[in-house]
Each structure stands twice: as structure tokens, then as C-alpha cells.
Amino acid sequence: MNENPGDNNWLQIDLKGSISNRSAIGAKIRAKAGIGGVDTWQIREISAQNSFNSQNSLRAHFGFGEASNIDSLIIYWPAGGVDILTDVNSNQILTIEENL
């Protein structure tokens, strides 16, 4: 049996492109948070497909353990723009539109 207390923090991000493609395919997201006393960077890339007849979720999911705040969130859009958010709360689904 897989027993998990479920007390870890997380963040899910939906990107909506305006200059880039609407699904933001090709965008990269970097997130930094203090996990276990160490500043840790994580990266996710939005892609539509990774094998035959399958599709990835277009929502990026990050796990942050005990970190309740994300220090930095950097979005690299396919068209070349960059958006930076700081001090983001965890445990939410965040929708970010290109060029806030």
C-alpha cells in the first residue's frame, strides 16, 4: 500500500501564450525554493508529445517538500520573452499569460 501523508508543498502552472503559441509549447519554467535548507532550482519544459499516440499534460507540476514559498519563478517563452515572478505561494494552480 502506498501511504503518503500528503503534507508536501507543490505548484502547478498553466501557461497561456499570446505572442508565442497559445499552448506555450516550447516554454521553459525555472523555479527556485529553499528545500531542506538549500536553494534548489527545478526546471520544466512544456511539450505536447513524447511518444507514439500519447500527449503530455500542458500543465507544469513542481514539488517543493517543506518549502511553502517559491523564491523565484522564471518563464522563458518560445517567442523569446521572459517573465519573472518572485515570492509565489505554493499549493495552488497558477495561470500565467505571456507578457503580464
C-alpha positions in Angstrom: 0.0 0.0 0.0 1.3 3.4 -0.9 0.7 5.5 2.2 1.7 9.2 1.9 0.8 11.8 4.5 0.4 14.3 1.7 1.9 17.3 3.6 4.4 18.3 0.9 4.0 21.6 -1.0 3.5 21.9 -4.7 2.8 24.3 -7.5 1.1 23.7 -10.9 1.4 26.2 -13.7 -0.8 26.8 -16.7 0.9 28.9 -19.4 -1.2 30.8 -22.0 0.8 32.3 -24.9 -0.2 35.4 -26.7 2.8 36.2 -28.9 4.0 32.5 -28.8 1.6 29.7 -29.5 -1.5 29.6 -27.3 -0.5 26.4 -25.6 3.0 27.7 -24.8 4.6 24.6 -26.2 8.4 25.0 -26.0 8.3 27.3 -23.0 10.7 26.6 -20.1 9.9 27.3 -16.4 12.6 27.6 -13.7 11.6 27.6 -10.1 13.8 28.2 -7.0 12.9 27.4 -3.5 14.7 26.6 -0.3 14.2 22.9 0.1 15.9 21.3 3.1 17.8 24.5 3.8 19.3 24.5 0.3 18.3 26.8 -2.5 17.2 24.4 -5.2 16.4 25.1 -8.9 13.9 23.0 -10.8 13.1 23.2 -14.5 10.1 22.1 -16.6 9.6 22.3 -20.3 6.1 22.4 -21.9 5.9 19.8 -24.6 2.9 18.2 -26.3 4.1 14.7 -27.1 6.9 12.3 -26.1 5.9 9.0 -27.7 3.6 7.5 -30.3 -0.1 8.2 -29.7 0.4 10.0 -26.4 0.3 13.5 -25.0 1.9 15.2 -22.1 -0.1 17.4 -19.8 0.4 21.1 -20.7 0.4 21.9 -17.0 3.8 22.0 -15.3 3.9 20.4 -11.9 6.6 21.2 -9.3 7.1 19.6 -5.9 8.7 21.7 -3.1 8.7 19.5 0.0 8.5 21.7 3.1 9.0 25.0 1.2 5.8 27.0 1.4 7.1 29.9 -0.8 8.8 29.9 -4.2 11.6 32.5 -4.2 11.8 32.9 -8.0 9.8 31.7 -11.0 11.2 32.4 -14.4 9.3 31.7 -17.6 11.2 31.6 -20.9 8.6 31.9 -23.7 9.1 30.3 -27.1 8.9 33.8 -28.8 11.9 34.9 -26.7 10.2 36.9 -23.9 11.0 36.3 -20.2 8.6 36.8 -17.3 9.9 36.7 -13.7 7.7 36.3 -10.6 9.0 36.4 -7.0 7.6 35.3 -3.7 5.0 33.0 -5.1 2.8 30.9 -2.7 2.8 27.2 -3.1 -0.2 24.8 -3.1 -2.0 26.5 -6.0 -2.7 26.2 -9.7 -1.3 29.4 -11.2 -2.3 30.6 -14.7 0.3 32.9 -16.3 -0.3 34.7 -19.5 2.6 35.8 -21.7 3.6 39.5 -21.2 1.8 40.1 -18.0 
